[in-house]
């Protein structure tokens, strides 16, 4: 079994699969929603734990001889989502493979600002200091997200909530302005329900309950002002999943265009890219990118991983049984990663960054969602920090 540390706020997603409306209808392949079952969990609750046999690492992972980020240096930056307690294991592997890093959880509001008069900077500072030391740029993630909204933030009148939101954004953006070049200002506000625009009600947004959709515009306005005050060049993104699906992409673009029409600064749109072995197709990825570019937005791939269970059925709650990561699956995954990166390279003029949502397969949130404890193998390195065929396949991606 695999190690227990995970993308903790999403690990409860095994429960969310049972909540009506939490996942989109599976008209593209069902597990196009691998990240889609957004939890209605209390964001202030302690991270869940799991009892799994730890992977027997023999010591810190070695540096890679050839940099994958260097291979794509003329196309886009290549990043990895990270937790501070993993840095000692991967102090050499991270900077020899990537040139970008995202705080997987440490910069989210409920983590870094658990009470109105209390900031918990240490975990985020550890990541930021590592990035500074190793000349990595960071993606700030995320200023507003319904799963990490602390109760104190949404208490009071809409004006009270907006004022507190501004103070939070001012403080956090300023603290990490020297090491970030973009922020996920607002994360996952578009509803997965076909007849709704915004996440609300049983989809669990306390910010929407407090301010309606005004909090989205306010967050971007405050972020833009904080960036201007910092004197740094930092792009502002909206970030979400399943944007390769036309209906959700259309709602996202409608929101983004309306914000711009009101004078609100939004520079780009991030597709999380929790994809699988068959969905989305290269053509669907291309269409998504084309639509964003035509609308005048920068594009980033913000949370890439590739589930090896494409036949999970979200409507019927039927999940594939665990399968071993044998040679055939390893080669198929390598082919899949390669075809996806070929689309990214083709569109490098418009894609600012590509970030993997984790480094090794033993530390992926997909081991806990949608099936608690089912081993998934979605990343470029295996449980023992060794590169998989998918890693090597990316060096074969044709570039201009």
C-alpha positions as CSV (number, residue, x, y, z in Angstrom):
1,X,0.0,0.0,0.0
2,X,1.0,3.6,-0.3
3,X,2.1,6.4,2.0
4,X,-0.6,8.2,3.8
5,X,0.1,11.9,3.1
6,X,-2.3,13.3,0.5
7,X,-4.0,16.3,-0.9
8,X,-5.8,16.4,2.4
9,X,-8.7,18.7,1.8
10,X,-9.7,16.6,-1.2
11,X,-9.1,13.3,0.4
12,X,-12.6,13.2,1.7
13,X,-13.9,13.1,-1.9
14,X,-14.7,9.5,-1.4
15,X,-17.6,10.7,0.7
16,X,-18.5,13.4,-1.8
17,X,-19.2,10.8,-4.5
18,X,-22.4,10.1,-2.6
19,X,-23.6,13.7,-2.6
20,X,-26.1,14.4,-5.3
21,X,-25.0,16.9,-7.8
22,X,-21.3,16.9,-6.8
23,X,-20.1,15.4,-10.0
24,X,-21.1,16.4,-13.5
25,X,-23.2,14.0,-15.6
26,X,-21.0,11.6,-17.5
27,X,-21.6,12.5,-21.1
28,X,-17.9,12.8,-21.9
29,X,-16.2,9.7,-20.4
30,X,-17.3,9.4,-16.8
31,X,-14.0,9.9,-15.1
32,X,-13.5,13.1,-16.9
33,X,-14.7,14.2,-13.4
34,X,-11.9,12.7,-11.5
35,X,-11.5,15.9,-9.5
36,X,-15.1,17.0,-9.9
37,X,-16.8,15.8,-6.7
38,X,-16.1,18.9,-4.8
39,X,-16.6,18.2,-1.1
40,X,-19.2,19.7,1.1
41,X,-16.8,19.1,4.0
42,X,-16.0,21.5,6.8
43,X,-12.8,23.2,5.6
44,X,-11.8,23.9,9.2
45,X,-11.9,20.2,10.1
46,X,-8.5,18.5,10.7
47,X,-7.0,16.7,7.7
48,X,-8.2,13.1,7.3
49,X,-5.7,10.4,8.0
50,X,-5.3,6.9,6.4
51,X,-3.6,3.8,7.7
52,X,-1.3,2.6,5.0
53,X,2.0,0.9,5.0
54,X,4.6,3.6,4.4
55,X,6.8,3.3,1.3
56,X,10.3,2.2,2.4
57,X,12.5,5.0,1.0
58,X,16.1,4.5,1.7
59,X,17.0,8.2,1.7
60,X,16.5,11.4,-0.3
61,X,15.9,10.9,-4.0
62,X,18.8,11.7,-6.3
63,X,18.8,14.5,-8.8
64,X,17.9,13.8,-12.3
65,X,20.8,14.0,-14.8
66,X,18.6,15.7,-17.4
67,X,16.1,18.4,-16.5
68,X,12.6,17.9,-17.8
69,X,11.9,21.5,-17.2
70,X,14.9,22.4,-19.2
71,X,13.6,20.3,-22.1
72,X,10.5,22.4,-22.3
73,X,12.2,25.7,-21.3
74,X,11.5,27.3,-24.7
75,X,7.8,26.3,-24.4
76,X,6.6,26.8,-20.9
77,X,7.6,26.4,-17.3
78,X,7.1,23.0,-15.7
79,X,5.8,22.8,-12.2
80,X,4.9,20.4,-9.3
81,X,2.5,20.7,-6.5
82,X,4.2,20.3,-3.1
83,X,3.8,19.9,0.6
84,X,6.5,21.3,2.9
85,X,7.1,18.0,4.7
86,X,8.1,16.3,1.4
87,X,11.0,18.7,0.7
88,X,13.6,16.7,2.6
89,X,12.9,13.6,0.5
90,X,13.0,15.6,-2.8
91,X,15.4,18.4,-2.2
92,X,17.5,17.3,-5.2
93,X,14.8,15.8,-7.3
94,X,12.5,18.8,-7.4
95,X,14.9,21.5,-8.8
96,X,16.6,19.0,-11.1
97,X,13.2,18.2,-12.7
98,X,11.0,21.3,-12.4
99,X,11.4,25.1,-12.5
100,X,8.0,25.9,-10.9
101,X,6.2,24.9,-7.7
102,X,2.7,25.2,-6.3
103,X,1.8,25.0,-2.7
104,X,-0.6,22.1,-2.7
105,X,-2.4,23.2,0.4
106,X,-0.3,25.6,2.5
107,X,-1.4,28.9,0.9
108,X,-5.1,28.1,0.9
109,X,-7.1,30.5,3.1
110,X,-8.1,28.2,5.9
111,X,-4.6,26.9,6.2
112,X,-2.6,30.1,6.1
113,X,-5.2,32.3,7.9
114,X,-7.2,30.0,10.3
115,X,-8.5,32.9,12.4
116,X,-9.0,36.5,11.7
117,X,-6.2,37.6,14.0
118,X,-3.9,34.6,13.3
119,X,-1.8,33.7,10.3
120,X,0.0,30.3,10.0
121,X,2.9,31.2,7.6
122,X,5.4,28.5,8.4
123,X,4.3,25.8,5.9
124,X,3.9,28.3,3.1
125,X,7.2,30.0,4.0
126,X,9.0,26.7,3.9
127,X,7.9,26.2,0.3
128,X,8.6,29.8,-0.6
129,X,12.1,29.7,0.9
130,X,12.9,26.5,-0.9
131,X,11.7,28.1,-4.2
132,X,13.9,31.1,-3.6
133,X,16.9,29.0,-2.7
134,X,16.5,26.9,-5.9
135,X,15.4,29.6,-8.3
136,X,12.0,28.2,-8.7
137,X,9.0,30.4,-9.5
138,X,5.8,29.7,-7.6
139,X,2.1,29.7,-8.5
140,X,0.1,31.1,-5.6
141,X,-2.8,28.7,-4.9
142,X,-5.5,29.7,-4.0
143,X,-6.9,33.0,-2.5
144,X,-10.5,31.9,-2.6
145,X,-11.8,28.3,-2.6
146,X,-15.1,27.1,-1.1
147,X,-13.4,24.0,0.5
148,X,-10.9,26.2,2.3
149,X,-13.0,29.1,3.5
150,X,-12.6,29.5,7.2
151,X,-15.8,30.3,9.2
152,X,-14.5,33.6,10.5
153,X,-14.3,35.0,6.9
154,X,-18.0,34.6,6.1
155,X,-19.4,36.0,9.4
156,X,-21.1,39.4,9.3
157,X,-22.7,41.5,6.5
158,X,-21.6,41.3,2.9
159,X,-19.5,44.5,3.5
160,X,-17.9,42.9,6.5
161,X,-17.0,39.8,4.5
162,X,-15.6,41.8,1.6
163,X,-13.5,43.9,4.0
164,X,-12.0,40.8,5.6
165,X,-11.4,39.2,2.1
166,X,-9.4,42.3,1.1
167,X,-7.3,42.2,4.2
168,X,-6.5,38.5,3.6
169,X,-5.6,39.0,-0.1
170,X,-3.5,42.1,0.6
171,X,-1.5,40.3,3.2
172,X,-0.9,37.0,1.4
173,X,-0.2,38.5,-2.0
174,X,2.3,40.9,-0.5
175,X,4.2,38.3,1.5
176,X,4.9,36.1,-1.5
177,X,5.1,38.7,-4.3
178,X,8.8,38.2,-4.8
179,X,8.5,34.5,-5.6
180,X,5.1,34.2,-7.3
181,X,4.4,35.1,-10.9
182,X,0.7,34.2,-10.9
183,X,-2.1,33.5,-8.4
184,X,-5.2,31.3,-8.6
185,X,-7.4,34.1,-7.3
186,X,-10.6,32.2,-7.4
187,X,-10.9,28.5,-7.6
188,X,-13.9,26.3,-8.7
189,X,-16.8,28.7,-8.5
190,X,-18.7,27.4,-11.5
191,X,-21.5,25.0,-10.8
192,X,-21.4,21.4,-12.1
193,X,-25.1,21.5,-12.5
194,X,-26.4,22.2,-16.0
195,X,-29.1,24.6,-14.8
196,X,-26.9,26.7,-12.5
197,X,-24.1,29.2,-13.1
198,X,-22.4,29.4,-9.8
199,X,-21.6,26.9,-7.0
200,X,-24.1,27.5,-4.2
201,X,-26.4,25.7,-1.9
202,X,-25.6,22.0,-1.7
203,X,-22.5,22.6,-3.7
204,X,-21.1,24.2,-0.6
205,X,-19.9,27.8,-1.1
206,X,-20.1,29.8,2.1
207,X,-18.7,32.8,0.2
208,X,-21.6,32.7,-2.2
209,X,-24.0,32.4,0.7
210,X,-22.4,35.5,2.2
211,X,-22.0,37.7,-0.8
212,X,-23.6,36.1,-3.8
213,X,-21.3,36.3,-6.9
214,X,-20.0,39.7,-5.9
215,X,-17.2,37.9,-4.0
216,X,-15.7,36.8,-7.3
217,X,-15.3,40.3,-8.7
218,X,-14.1,41.6,-5.3
219,X,-11.4,38.9,-5.0
220,X,-10.0,39.8,-8.5
221,X,-10.2,43.6,-7.8
222,X,-8.4,43.2,-4.5
223,X,-5.8,40.9,-6.0
224,X,-5.1,43.3,-8.8
225,X,-4.6,46.1,-6.3
226,X,-2.3,44.0,-4.2
227,X,-0.2,43.1,-7.2
228,X,0.0,46.8,-8.2
229,X,1.1,47.7,-4.7
230,X,3.8,45.0,-4.8
231,X,5.4,46.4,-7.9
232,X,5.8,42.9,-9.3
233,X,4.5,41.3,-12.5
234,X,1.9,38.7,-11.3
235,X,-0.8,37.3,-13.4
236,X,-4.3,36.7,-12.0
237,X,-6.1,33.4,-13.0
238,X,-9.4,31.8,-12.6
239,X,-8.8,28.0,-11.9
240,X,-11.3,25.1,-12.4
241,X,-11.7,21.5,-13.5
242,X,-13.5,19.9,-16.5
243,X,-13.1,22.9,-18.7
244,X,-12.5,20.5,-21.6
245,X,-16.3,20.0,-21.3
246,X,-18.1,22.5,-23.5
247,X,-20.9,23.3,-21.1
248,X,-18.6,24.2,-18.2
249,X,-16.2,26.0,-20.4
250,X,-19.0,28.2,-21.8
251,X,-20.1,29.2,-18.3
252,X,-16.5,29.9,-17.3
253,X,-16.0,32.1,-20.3
254,X,-19.3,33.9,-19.7
255,X,-18.2,34.8,-16.2
256,X,-14.7,35.8,-17.2
257,X,-15.9,38.0,-20.0
258,X,-18.5,39.7,-17.8
259,X,-15.9,40.4,-15.2
260,X,-13.7,42.0,-17.9
261,X,-16.6,44.0,-19.2
262,X,-17.0,45.5,-15.7
263,X,-13.3,46.5,-15.7
264,X,-12.2,43.6,-13.5
265,X,-8.7,42.3,-14.3
266,X,-8.5,38.6,-15.1
267,X,-5.5,37.6,-17.1
268,X,-6.0,33.9,-17.7
269,X,-7.8,30.7,-17.1
270,X,-6.3,27.5,-15.6
271,X,-7.5,24.1,-16.4
272,X,-6.7,21.7,-13.6
273,X,-6.4,18.7,-15.9
274,X,-7.3,15.9,-13.6
275,X,-7.7,13.7,-16.7
276,X,-7.5,10.0,-17.4
277,X,-6.2,7.5,-20.0
278,X,-8.8,8.3,-22.6
279,X,-10.5,11.7,-21.7
280,X,-10.1,14.3,-22.9
281,X,-8.9,13.6,-26.4
282,X,-6.2,15.7,-28.0
283,X,-8.9,17.3,-30.1
284,X,-11.0,18.2,-27.1
285,X,-7.9,19.7,-25.4
286,X,-7.2,21.7,-28.5
287,X,-10.7,23.1,-28.7
288,X,-10.6,24.1,-25.1
289,X,-7.3,26.0,-25.6
290,X,-8.6,27.6,-28.8
291,X,-11.7,28.9,-27.0
292,X,-9.7,30.5,-24.3
293,X,-7.3,32.1,-26.7
294,X,-10.0,33.4,-28.9
295,X,-11.5,35.1,-25.9
296,X,-8.2,36.8,-25.1
297,X,-7.1,34.8,-22.0
298,X,-3.8,33.2,-21.2
299,X,-3.9,29.5,-20.5
300,X,-2.2,27.3,-17.9
301,X,-2.4,23.7,-17.1
302,X,-2.5,23.8,-13.3
303,X,-3.0,20.4,-11.7
304,X,-2.2,17.7,-14.2
305,X,-2.4,14.0,-13.3
306,X,-3.6,11.0,-15.4
307,X,-5.9,8.5,-13.7
308,X,-5.4,4.9,-14.9
309,X,-9.2,4.2,-14.3
310,X,-11.0,5.6,-17.3
311,X,-14.1,3.4,-16.9
312,X,-15.2,4.7,-13.5
313,X,-18.9,5.5,-13.8
314,X,-19.8,8.5,-11.8
315,X,-23.5,8.3,-12.5
316,X,-23.9,4.7,-11.3
317,X,-21.1,5.0,-8.7
318,X,-19.4,1.9,-10.1
319,X,-15.6,2.0,-10.0
320,X,-13.0,-0.1,-11.7
321,X,-11.2,-2.6,-9.5
322,X,-7.6,-1.9,-8.6
323,X,-5.1,-3.0,-11.3
324,X,-1.4,-3.5,-11.1
325,X,0.9,-1.1,-12.8
326,X,2.4,-3.6,-15.2
327,X,4.5,-3.0,-18.3
328,X,1.5,-2.7,-20.6
329,X,-0.1,0.0,-18.4
330,X,3.2,1.8,-18.0
331,X,3.7,2.0,-21.8
332,X,0.1,3.1,-22.4
333,X,0.4,5.9,-19.8
334,X,3.7,7.0,-21.5
335,X,1.9,7.2,-24.8
336,X,-1.0,9.2,-23.2
337,X,1.3,11.7,-21.5
338,X,3.2,12.1,-24.7
339,X,0.1,12.9,-26.8
340,X,-1.1,15.4,-24.2
341,X,2.2,17.2,-24.1
342,X,2.3,17.3,-27.9
343,X,-0.8,19.4,-27.7
344,X,0.8,21.7,-25.1
345,X,3.9,22.2,-27.1
346,X,1.8,22.9,-30.2
347,X,0.1,25.7,-28.2
348,X,3.2,26.9,-26.3
349,X,2.6,30.5,-27.5
350,X,-0.5,30.6,-25.3
351,X,0.3,28.2,-22.4
352,X,2.2,29.9,-19.7
353,X,2.9,26.8,-17.5
354,X,2.1,23.1,-17.0
355,X,2.1,21.9,-13.4
356,X,1.9,18.2,-12.2
357,X,-0.4,17.7,-9.2
358,X,2.3,15.8,-7.2
359,X,5.6,14.1,-7.8
360,X,5.3,10.4,-7.0
361,X,2.5,7.8,-7.1
362,X,2.5,7.0,-3.4
363,X,1.5,10.6,-2.6
364,X,-1.4,11.2,-4.9
365,X,-4.9,12.3,-3.8
366,X,-6.3,9.9,-6.4
367,X,-5.4,6.9,-4.0
368,X,-8.3,8.2,-1.9
369,X,-10.8,9.4,-4.4
370,X,-13.2,8.1,-5.6
371,X,-12.2,4.8,-4.0
372,X,-10.6,5.0,-0.6
373,X,-7.3,3.1,-0.8
374,X,-7.4,2.0,-4.4
375,X,-3.9,2.5,-5.8
376,X,-3.7,4.9,-8.7
377,X,-0.6,5.7,-10.6
378,X,-1.2,9.1,-12.2
379,X,2.2,10.8,-12.0
380,X,5.7,10.7,-13.6
381,X,7.6,9.0,-10.7
382,X,6.8,5.8,-8.9
383,X,6.5,5.0,-5.2
384,X,10.3,4.8,-4.8
385,X,11.0,8.1,-6.6
386,X,12.1,6.5,-9.8
387,X,11.0,7.9,-13.2
388,X,8.4,6.0,-15.1
389,X,8.2,5.4,-18.8
390,X,5.9,8.5,-19.0
391,X,8.7,10.6,-17.8
392,X,11.1,9.5,-20.5
393,X,8.4,9.7,-23.1
394,X,8.2,13.4,-22.6
395,X,11.7,13.9,-23.8
396,X,10.5,12.4,-27.1
397,X,7.8,15.1,-27.6
398,X,8.6,16.9,-30.8
399,X,9.2,20.6,-30.5
400,X,9.5,23.3,-33.1
